[in-house]
Amino acid sequence: MPSTGSKGQFSPRIDVNIAGIHFENPVLTASGTFGYGQEFAHLIDLNQLGGICVKGISADPMEGNPSPRIYETEAGMLNAIGLQNVGAERFLKEKLPFLRTLRTRCIVNVFGYSTEDYVRAIEILNEGEGIHGYELNISCPNTRCGGMVYGNDPRLTAEVVAASKKASRYPLIVKLSPNVTDITELACASEAAGADALSLVNTFVGMAIDVETCTPRISNVTGGLSGPAIKPLAVRMVYQTYRAVKIPIIGIGGIATAEDALEFIIAGARAVQIGTANFYAPETALRVADGIRDYCRRKRTHLTDLVGTLKVPHAGAGVLAAPHAG
Ligand SMILES: Cc1cc2nc3c(=O)[nH]c(=O)nc-3n(C[C@H](O)[C@H](O)[C@H](O)COP(=O)(O)O)c2cc1C
């Protein structure tokens, strides 16, 4: 039943359910761009966020890469932070108690360099109260498979997802890497291995060079590109993935406005995450949630009825079927 206010104004529902997790609104902050939440408490009302995906956590603490680790590009940023984090045990002791005080859903991003590492991190984190779900970052090289990145290989993806799902006390969101030829292969492998939802995308591998010194702009030589530059690529990947799997999708990549977020939702995402925009405008997620609500009110639709409603003018045309012009 569409709900209407006292003046007959439509009151849209923008809350969403993903893998059994109920989010008050569909806008989360992306892992690695919002610390452990508390760092932003003096800047915005954290209770207004749909969810917080905390910085990637590994079983053991990690130092990260030497600086420079971040470089601003024309339409985004390159980073090679190196997954610096306090480790699962300190996260439970030092970071989770604050997150538990919030109404906002807490999603813990998890990574490792072997399947056993992922499982160990999850087993430690399972002891914590106040976690609503895990987001599995599979953009890491498997040190036992010659550095082959988990998220590039459907077989390795299936292995780590199945083992993590088995170990996990909470719903499992698998975060896909965009550095692949066909993201649907990895999406389907994750779904078949037991993923409850998918989030996409992580950063694109990129590089920038200082031509005066002929040196890379970041110490790691290559880094992950994020921000507005990647948005059309990410929207395309969400669109392709939505058509390939049944589990819910969280869209990520260059979102800074409600219109950006709505592109992802219409392409098939049930929720979105804000990453790079947090660095220069920490209130972005709140602004995006308000803008989505306004749009839904104007269109007299509930959010979930918008998901995947892209109208393709000529049936069969588009990224999956047609060669590209230009
Ligand atoms: C500085 C930085 C650190 C990040 N750290 C992580 C991380 O620890 N785990 C992860 O899964 N993604 C990490 N990401 C990727 C983001 O969560 C997000 O997927 C990506 O930046 C694309 O979104 P955006 O264009 O809105 O930034 C990081 C991104 C940035 C910019």
The ligand as an SDF file (V2000), in Angstrom:
LIG
                    3D

 31 33  0  0  0  0  0  0  0  0999 V2000
   42.1880    4.8760    0.2590 C   0  0  0  0  0  0  0  0  0  0  0  0
   41.3290    3.6890   -0.0910 C   0  0  0  0  0  0  0  0  0  0  0  0
   41.3990    2.5330    0.6960 C   0  0  0  0  0  0  0  0  0  0  0  0
   40.5990    1.4190    0.3860 C   0  0  0  0  0  0  0  0  0  0  0  0
   40.6650    0.3100    1.1830 N   0  0  0  0  0  0  0  0  0  0  0  0
   39.8560   -0.7580    0.9050 C   0  0  0  0  0  0  0  0  0  0  0  0
   39.8470   -1.9080    1.7620 C   0  0  0  0  0  0  0  0  0  0  0  0
   40.5190   -1.9590    2.8030 O   0  0  0  0  0  0  0  0  0  0  0  0
   39.0440   -2.9580    1.4090 N   0  0  0  0  0  0  0  0  0  0  0  0
   38.2440   -2.9190    0.2840 C   0  0  0  0  0  0  0  0  0  0  0  0
   37.5350   -3.8890    0.0050 O   0  0  0  0  0  0  0  0  0  0  0  0
   38.2080   -1.8300   -0.5100 N   0  0  0  0  0  0  0  0  0  0  0  0
   38.9870   -0.7540   -0.2330 C   0  0  0  0  0  0  0  0  0  0  0  0
   38.9380    0.3540   -1.0380 N   0  0  0  0  0  0  0  0  0  0  0  0
   38.0240    0.3860   -2.2030 C   0  0  0  0  0  0  0  0  0  0  0  0
   36.7380    1.1460   -1.8850 C   0  0  0  0  0  0  0  0  0  0  0  0
   36.0290    0.5440   -0.8160 O   0  0  0  0  0  0  0  0  0  0  0  0
   35.8240    1.2440   -3.1310 C   0  0  0  0  0  0  0  0  0  0  0  0
   35.4800   -0.0540   -3.5550 O   0  0  0  0  0  0  0  0  0  0  0  0
   36.5040    1.9700   -4.2790 C   0  0  0  0  0  0  0  0  0  0  0  0
   37.2570    3.0760   -3.8150 O   0  0  0  0  0  0  0  0  0  0  0  0
   35.5180    2.4460   -5.3530 C   0  0  0  0  0  0  0  0  0  0  0  0
   34.5830    3.3620   -4.8250 O   0  0  0  0  0  0  0  0  0  0  0  0
   34.7470    4.9830   -4.9590 P   0  0  0  0  0  0  0  0  0  0  0  0
   35.0300    5.2690   -6.4030 O   0  0  0  0  0  0  0  0  0  0  0  0
   33.4650    5.5520   -4.4650 O   0  0  0  0  0  0  0  0  0  0  0  0
   35.9250    5.3520   -4.1060 O   0  0  0  0  0  0  0  0  0  0  0  0
   39.7330    1.4730   -0.7380 C   0  0  0  0  0  0  0  0  0  0  0  0
   39.6590    2.6420   -1.5170 C   0  0  0  0  0  0  0  0  0  0  0  0
   40.4270    3.7420   -1.2050 C   0  0  0  0  0  0  0  0  0  0  0  0
   40.3160    4.9880   -2.0560 C   0  0  0  0  0  0  0  0  0  0  0  0
  1  2  1  0
  2  3  1  0
  2 30  2  0
  3  4  2  0
  4  5  1  0
  4 28  1  0
  5  6  2  0
  6  7  1  0
  6 13  1  0
  7  8  2  0
  7  9  1  0
  9 10  1  0
 10 11  2  0
 10 12  1  0
 12 13  2  0
 13 14  1  0
 14 15  1  0
 14 28  1  0
 15 16  1  0
 16 17  1  0
 16 18  1  0
 18 19  1  0
 18 20  1  0
 20 21  1  0
 20 22  1  0
 22 23  1  0
 23 24  1  0
 24 25  2  0
 24 26  1  0
 24 27  1  0
 28 29  2  0
 29 30  1  0
 30 31  1  0
M  END
$$$$
